[in-house]
């Protein structure tokens, strides 16, 4: 009996930021035209295997912040308060996840949902374990694995947030993708003082990371732009290029998946 040869196409991880696929300042509002276009671009490159991740945007961050799921439990709060918040946020992000899956199906793809709530756990808000088998098994059978930032069990706090950026770092360490592409509503990581003609930093250096600060009133509970830059540096250290590009530019994502040079901020493998 003939044995099928393994799929040796290069692997690319794509993370669609919540800021680009949702209206982050409006409760549970998808940007349908942008989501549909990005879904088409993610599936347009046939000589690459793709794992797709997405953030929560307006479907998860407000609730996670309201219930303090990125912070230790309040000493005077009953456990049911945090459990209730985790249940609400989990249901919210799954509504967005279904929208992403539907967009990929409309685009002709074969997405396989890989929620991490049953495959990962945190300890005091930090990742303690993540099983990459759902991703590798889906890839082996011709699916596009799709996961998302989620509420996961926490050994210390009961439950806490696992960001899609952290998932991307773990995938880079264990599955060795060629590239990890973060797709945002901005063209890259800005450097320089605000209101003075800030420019996009082409290279994500340690100095860039140290200079980053979250904007006032930010609702991102997963580390904001500094957390993303730190994730990109960790991915580069694991041996993959990591780029932050705009999802508002037609064709940029498909070009980045193909390995082309795309305008944005990059952390290159092997560059200190």
C-alpha positions in Angstrom: 0.0 0.0 0.0 1.4 3.4 -1.0 2.0 5.8 1.8 1.2 9.5 1.2 4.3 11.7 1.3 4.3 14.4 4.1 3.3 17.9 3.2 6.6 19.7 3.0 5.3 23.1 2.0 6.6 25.9 4.3 4.5 26.8 7.3 3.3 30.4 8.0 1.4 31.5 11.1 -1.0 34.5 10.6 -2.5 36.4 13.5 -5.4 38.7 12.6 -5.5 41.4 15.2 -8.8 42.2 16.8 -8.2 45.8 15.9 -8.4 45.1 12.2 -11.2 42.5 12.0 -13.5 44.3 14.6 -14.5 47.8 15.4 -12.7 47.9 18.7 -14.6 50.8 20.2 -18.0 49.3 19.4 -19.3 46.3 21.3 -19.2 43.1 19.2 -18.9 44.7 15.8 -17.1 42.8 13.0 -15.6 44.6 10.0 -17.1 42.2 7.5 -15.5 43.5 4.3 -12.0 43.5 5.8 -12.5 40.1 7.4 -13.7 38.6 4.1 -10.8 40.1 2.2 -8.2 38.9 4.7 -9.8 35.4 4.7 -9.4 35.3 0.9 -5.8 36.5 1.1 -4.9 33.9 3.8 -6.1 31.1 1.5 -4.8 32.5 -1.8 -1.3 31.1 -1.4 -1.3 27.4 -2.3 2.4 26.7 -1.9 2.3 27.5 1.9 0.6 25.8 4.8 -1.1 28.4 7.1 -2.1 28.4 10.7 -4.5 31.3 11.4 -5.0 32.9 14.8 -7.1 35.9 15.7 -7.6 38.3 18.5 -10.8 39.1 20.4 -11.1 42.9 19.7 -14.5 44.3 20.7 -15.8 40.8 21.5 -13.5 40.0 24.4 -11.3 42.8 25.7 -14.0 44.9 27.4 -15.4 41.9 29.3 -12.0 40.6 30.3 -11.1 44.0 31.6 -14.4 44.4 33.5 -14.0 41.1 35.3 -10.3 41.5 35.8 -9.4 38.2 34.0 -5.8 39.4 33.3 -5.2 40.2 37.0 -5.2 38.1 40.2 -8.6 37.5 41.7 -9.8 40.2 44.2 -9.4 38.9 47.7 -13.0 39.8 48.7 -14.6 38.6 45.5 -16.4 35.2 45.5 -15.0 32.6 43.1 -18.3 32.6 41.2 -17.7 36.2 40.2 -14.6 35.3 38.2 -16.2 32.1 36.9 -19.2 34.2 35.6 -16.9 36.6 33.9 -14.8 33.8 32.3 -18.0 32.3 30.9 -19.3 35.6 29.5 -15.9 36.4 27.8 -15.6 32.8 26.4 -19.0 33.0 24.8 -18.2 36.4 23.3 -14.9 35.4 21.7 -16.6 32.3 20.3 -19.1 34.4 18.5 -16.2 36.2 16.7 -14.5 32.9 16.1 -17.6 31.6 14.3 -17.5 34.7 12.1 -13.9 34.1 11.2 -14.6 30.4 10.4 -17.5 31.4 8.2 -15.4 34.0 6.3 -12.7 31.3 5.6 -15.4 28.9 4.4 -16.8 31.6 2.1 -13.3 32.1 0.8 -13.1 28.5 -0.2 -10.9 27.3 2.7 -11.1 24.3 5.0 -10.7 25.8 8.5 -10.4 23.5 11.5 -11.3 25.2 14.8 -8.7 24.6 17.5 -9.8 26.4 20.7 -7.2 26.4 23.4 -9.4 26.3 26.4 -9.1 22.5 26.4 -5.5 22.3 25.3 -3.7 24.9 27.4 -3.5 26.1 30.9 -2.0 29.1 32.7 -0.4 29.6 36.0 -0.9 33.0 37.7 -1.8 34.6 34.3 1.2 33.1 32.4 1.3 30.2 30.1 2.2 26.9 31.8 1.3 24.4 29.1 0.1 24.4 25.5 -0.5 21.3 23.4 0.3 21.9 19.8 -1.0 18.5 18.6 -4.4 20.0 17.4 -2.4 22.2 15.0 -0.1 19.6 13.7 -2.8 17.0 13.3 -5.1 19.4 11.4 -2.2 20.4 9.1 -1.5 16.7 8.4 -5.0 16.2 7.1 -5.1 19.3 4.9 -7.0 21.6 7.2 -6.1 25.2 8.1 -6.0 25.2 11.9 -7.7 28.3 13.4 -7.4 29.4 17.0 -7.9 32.5 19.0 -7.1 34.4 22.2 -9.3 32.8 24.9 -10.1 32.2 28.6 -8.2 29.1 29.7 -8.0 27.3 33.1 -5.5 28.8 35.5 -3.8 26.6 38.1 -3.6 29.6 40.6 -6.4 32.0 39.6 -9.0 29.6 38.4 -9.1 31.1 34.9 -7.2 33.8 33.0 -6.5 35.1 29.5 -4.3 33.4 27.0 -3.5 35.8 24.2 -3.2 34.8 20.5 0.2 36.4 20.6 1.4 33.9 23.2 0.0 31.1 21.1 2.0 32.4 18.2 5.2 32.3 20.2 4.6 28.7 21.3 3.8 27.6 17.7 7.1 29.2 16.6 9.0 27.3 19.2 7.4 23.9 18.5 6.3 23.9 14.8 9.1 26.0 13.3 7.2 28.1 10.8 9.0 30.1 8.2 7.2 33.4 9.2 4.8 34.7 11.7 2.7 37.6 10.5 0.8 39.9 12.8 -2.0 41.8 10.9 -3.1 45.1 12.4 -4.9 48.3 11.7 -1.6 50.2 11.6 1.3 49.8 9.2 3.8 48.8 11.9 5.2 49.8 15.2 5.7 53.5 15.5 8.8 55.1 16.9 9.5 58.7 18.0 7.6 61.1 20.1 3.8 61.5 19.5 2.6 64.4 17.3 6.0 64.9 15.7 5.7 62.9 12.6 6.2 59.4 14.0 7.6 56.8 11.6 7.3 53.0 11.4 10.3 51.2 12.8 11.5 48.7 10.2 13.3 46.6 12.8 11.9 45.6 16.1 15.0 46.1 18.4 15.3 45.8 22.1 15.4 49.5 22.3 12.1 49.8 20.5 10.5 47.4 22.9 11.7 49.3 26.0 10.4 52.6 24.6 6.9 51.3 24.0 4.1 52.3 26.3 0.3 51.5 26.1 -1.9 54.4 25.1 -4.0 56.1 27.8 -7.3 54.3 28.4 -6.3 51.2 26.4 -8.7 48.3 26.8 -6.2 45.7 25.5 -5.7 43.1 28.3 -3.0 41.1 26.4 -0.1 43.4 26.7 -0.9 46.0 23.9 1.8 47.0 21.4 4.6 46.3 23.8 3.4 42.8 24.4 3.2 42.2 20.6 6.8 43.6 20.1 8.0 41.2 22.8 6.3 38.3 21.2 7.9 39.2 17.9 11.3 39.2 19.5 10.7 35.8 21.1 9.5 34.4 17.7 12.7 35.7 16.0 14.8 34.1 18.8 12.9 30.8 18.1 14.1 31.0 14.5 11.3 32.5 12.5 10.8 36.0 11.0 8.0 38.0 12.6 6.3 40.9 11.0 3.6 43.4 11.9 1.9 44.7 8.8 -1.3 46.5 7.9 -4.5 44.6 7.1 -6.0 47.7 5.5 -3.7 47.4 2.5 -5.1 45.1 -0.2 -2.8 42.2 -1.0 -0.2 42.9 1.8 -1.1 39.7 3.7 -0.9 37.4 0.7 2.4 38.9 -0.3 3.8 38.4 3.2 2.6 34.8 3.3 4.5 34.2 0.0 7.6 35.5 1.6 7.8 38.8 -0.1 9.2 41.9 1.5 6.2 43.8 2.9 6.2 47.3 4.5 5.9 47.0 8.2 8.0 46.3 11.3 10.0 43.1 11.4 12.0 41.0 13.9 14.3 38.8 11.8 15.5 35.4 12.9 19.2 35.5 13.8 19.3 39.3 14.3 20.0 40.3 17.9 
